[in-house]
């Protein structure tokens, strides 16, 4: 991207004048960001992959090399090669701009060889005292979402924000220098594990962050970066906590507590509720109350559901009573039919009430679609040990089975046997129909 205005031209020019990493910064990056491993086996003891020194000692998770003083993570596997990729930031200022430079670093360790470190600058974030930002960056390989897919051969140019720029390391290498506007807004030399760029940008543009940082609510600030929705939503509660000098040491639990209080319609401005001396215990207590309210609500819904079913049933029964005589008049001549094999009994539904029971039990629409009113159809069911396993619609026009379904309108397991029984007994039905 070519510079389009005076500010961009200035930034690009200044960017080209930034110095490479100093030897001190390089060494610190190796020490703080690089991977440091000691191989350990009970037989051979420790081997430092930084300098190759070996020694014996009790098994531990971490060790310090007695020869080169490196702080080492202990590896007990058979692995011989290690590769680690990470980012770090260098924080500097330049002609009134705040600059956060992002470096990529790859460590390669191999048992029996010198470690190698490869460091290259990936991008820079430039900030004006008003919080305006500009990225100067290398190009990225297209179609890649991996965080280290930079095109290292490309130039540092003005570029638009993209996926790769979301890298926000909080490891900072070397002495940080910071513009006076950021110091004025509360920064006093420690990032408290916040990413420098995000912190600076918010300190310059959001006076809530400035307020929080100045009173030492560092954890809350860090939390706000990834949870702006909750931060905005509960800002008035945060203000009350501040007024009462309440330190929010565990923001995740604290916001959870606010969620519970809100669910229970409690006053989120009441310091007695939102500034508890024992946060964890209070959180658990309100959480339990919330859970029990949710449970009660669930039970209420279930009662309502059963009540609706009951009401519908009573209504259906009323309807059935009205239609009972008509059904009997038209179908009672079939009522003594009964077709059996050694297991199955097939017989007609004897009343509209039976249509209701059948529909409910089988979860289909034999009642709701008024099959009992259909003059041209005889509805039967197949029973095994007194329980219906299928509902059958038989046509009194062409004397054949129209449909035969079990619960949820599916095909019954004994479909073939039911059909055989029906076919064998069709003459009986025909004789009644005339
Ligand atoms: Zn060593």
Boltz pocket constraint, residues with backbone or C-beta under 6 A from the ligand:
constraints:
  - pocket:
      binder: B
      contacts: [[A, 48], [A, 49], [A, 50], [A, 51], [A, 52], [A, 53], [A, 65], [A, 66], [A, 67], [A, 68], [A, 69], [A, 70]]
      max_distance: 6.0
